[in-house]
Amino acid sequence: MTPPLIHAGKVRELYDVGNGLLLMVASDRVSAYDVVFEEPIPEKGRVLTAMTAFWVHELADVAPGTVLTADPAEIAARVPEAALLSSARWSTMDGRALLVRRAEMLPIECIVRGYLAGQAYDEYAASGTVHGAPMPEGLRLADRLSEPMFTPATKAEEGHDLNIGFDDAADIVGRAAAERAREISLNLYARAAARAAAAGFVLADTKFELGYVDGELCLCDEVVTPDSSRLWPTDQVVPGTTPPAFDKQPLRDWAAKSGWDKRPPPPELPPEVVRSTSERYVAAYERVTGRRLADWYGARR
């Protein structure tokens, strides 16, 4: 029997394979402004999966991860019915699938910001605050913050997530859980930012997903990928300007300048935007991890 599909997101599909386990499969789809484009980004799903597997192992001493394996042979042995799965969103699961433990997810996004960018910069420019917290005057786009900030957000079933303050997060999940989530997230960010710096990148911000497994908060979903993070080349960060990004921000910038009203249907992505986005994703993985994507499962031979 085919495992039931329990969630289909913009990029991933999640299947219940029984015994408290889930199969998470990443496609090559890309979204901007909450709209999925028709054109896939080659290798994107493999990058997201390989990078998540790398970071879960790298950060295991900070917070246990839910990932059990990405090895297609092990997945097939443990979940034989996975061979029955197919999707128009991915041609093969090899290199795109993670077998994970099911978690009771915290209903908040655990975002950590080390630099002023994105929605945080827009809010600061408008009101001098970040997630409602007053900030020093005179900060510029891409300025490093005095210390990393835990800036949670709600998880919206439809539409955009809503940036909230820490007290709002505590009202949603309870103060003890919010404090533990903040502690874990800041520690995860510090470790990931140090590793990124060693590879010549600034980790400007990133989003973590946390959930309970056997009463312990664990690291779930994707981890420090180009979809969930801003990665900037260290030597090209100039405060006051938008740094070149090894993520999907350049695609978002192209979409914003195209005249599109940010509602479905999206415009057609030019081949050069597709190609350059794919190249940035692969480069981010290879530079941060020191590994070749060609050596990851599912490589085209």
Secondary structure, DSSP 8 states (H G I E B T S, - for coil): ----EEEE-SSEEEEEEETTEEEEEE-S--EETTEE-SS--TTHHHHHHHHHHHHHHHTTTTS-B-EEE--HHHHHHH-GGGGG--BTTBS--TTTEEEEE--EE-SEEEEEEEE--HHHHHHHHHHSEETTEE--TT--TT-EEEEEEE--EE--SSS---B--HHHHHHHH-HHHHHHHHHHHHHHHHHHHHHHHHTTEEEEEEEEEEEEETTEEEEES--S-TTTEEEEEGGG--TTS----SSSHHHHHHHHHTT--SSSS-----HHHHHHHHHHHHHHHHHHHS--GGGSTT---
